Amino acid sequence: MYVFCLIRKKYYLLTKEELVRQKIIYYLIKNRGYNVHEIYVEFHSTFYNIKNRIDILVLKKKRPFIMVECKSPEVKISSKSFDQIMKYYLRFKSQYLVLTNGIKNIIFEFKNNGIEFLKKIPKNKKRLLTKLN
């Protein structure tokens, strides 16, 4: 079975991890107000000669805003998952990080005085204001 990715504009094999990825993409667009053009999927990057692949990267004003690391539902969110997304953070310095396996979501924001854990991914305020006008 395959699923069509709104961001990459093609069909992908519907693995358990891909299902989690597509649910987050749908949530970002339909529930949080992000634009398809702000979202990148499987964003490739090299940092200190190490290749990385960020599952989902949301840009605001061409800067990293949200990074999402997706795992399959049977994979527990662990310190290894946290270490993986922190490597990406060191490179891109996004404001929000999300770890998810589709069952458990850990969402946190970096602030001047540390990290704050959130219950939901923040809404795209600019897009929501545009919709209201």
C-alpha positions in Angstrom: 0.0 0.0 0.0 1.2 3.5 -0.8 0.3 7.0 0.5 0.6 10.3 -1.4 2.8 12.9 0.4 1.4 16.5 0.0 4.9 17.9 0.5 7.0 15.7 -1.8 4.2 15.4 -4.4 4.5 11.6 -4.9 3.5 8.2 -3.5 5.5 6.5 -0.8 5.4 3.0 0.6 3.1 3.1 3.6 5.4 1.9 6.4 4.6 2.5 10.0 7.0 5.4 10.3 5.7 6.9 7.0 2.2 6.8 8.5 3.4 8.7 11.5 5.1 11.2 9.3 2.0 11.8 7.1 -0.2 12.2 10.2 2.1 14.9 11.5 2.2 16.7 8.1 -1.6 16.6 8.0 -1.8 17.9 11.6 0.6 20.8 10.8 -1.4 21.9 7.8 -5.0 21.3 8.9 -4.8 21.8 12.7 -1.9 24.2 13.2 -2.2 26.4 10.1 1.2 25.8 8.4 1.5 26.2 4.7 2.7 23.3 2.5 5.5 25.6 1.2 6.9 26.0 4.7 7.3 22.2 5.3 10.2 20.1 4.1 10.2 16.3 4.5 13.3 14.1 4.8 15.5 17.2 4.6 19.0 16.2 3.9 22.0 18.0 5.5 25.7 17.4 6.2 27.3 18.6 9.4 30.9 17.9 10.2 31.0 15.4 7.3 28.1 13.5 8.8 25.0 13.1 6.7 21.6 13.7 8.4 18.0 13.4 7.4 15.5 15.4 9.3 12.0 13.8 9.0 10.1 17.1 9.0 11.4 20.7 9.0 9.2 23.7 9.2 10.7 27.0 8.1 9.4 30.5 9.1 11.0 33.4 7.3 13.4 31.0 5.7 14.7 29.9 9.1 14.2 26.6 11.0 11.2 26.9 13.3 10.1 23.3 14.0 12.0 20.0 13.6 10.2 16.7 13.9 11.7 13.3 14.4 9.2 10.5 13.6 9.5 7.0 14.8 7.5 3.9 14.2 4.7 3.3 16.9 6.6 0.3 18.3 9.8 2.3 18.8 9.9 3.9 22.2 10.9 7.6 22.5 14.2 7.3 24.3 17.4 9.1 25.1 18.7 7.9 21.8 15.8 9.6 20.0 16.5 12.8 22.0 20.2 12.6 21.1 19.3 12.3 17.4 17.1 15.4 17.3 19.6 17.3 19.5 22.3 16.8 16.8 19.9 18.4 14.4 19.2 21.2 16.8 23.0 22.0 17.2 23.1 22.5 13.4 19.8 24.3 12.8 18.8 25.9 16.1 15.1 25.6 15.5 12.8 27.1 18.2 10.7 23.9 18.6 11.6 20.2 18.6 9.1 17.4 18.3 9.7 13.7 19.0 6.8 11.4 18.1 6.0 7.7 17.4 2.4 8.5 16.7 1.4 7.4 20.2 3.7 9.6 22.4 4.6 13.1 21.5 7.3 15.1 23.2 7.2 18.8 22.2 9.6 21.3 23.6 10.6 24.9 22.9 14.0 26.4 23.5 13.9 29.7 25.4 16.6 32.0 26.7 16.3 30.4 30.2 16.0 26.8 29.1 13.6 24.3 27.7 9.8 24.4 28.1 7.7 21.3 27.4 4.5 21.9 25.5 1.2 19.9 25.0 0.8 20.9 21.4 2.8 22.1 18.4 2.3 25.9 18.2 -0.1 27.3 15.7 1.1 29.3 12.7 -0.2 32.6 14.0 0.5 34.6 10.8 -1.5 32.2 8.6 -4.4 32.0 11.0 -4.6 35.8 11.1 -4.6 35.9 7.3 -7.5 33.4 7.3 -9.5 35.6 9.6 -9.1 38.7 7.4 
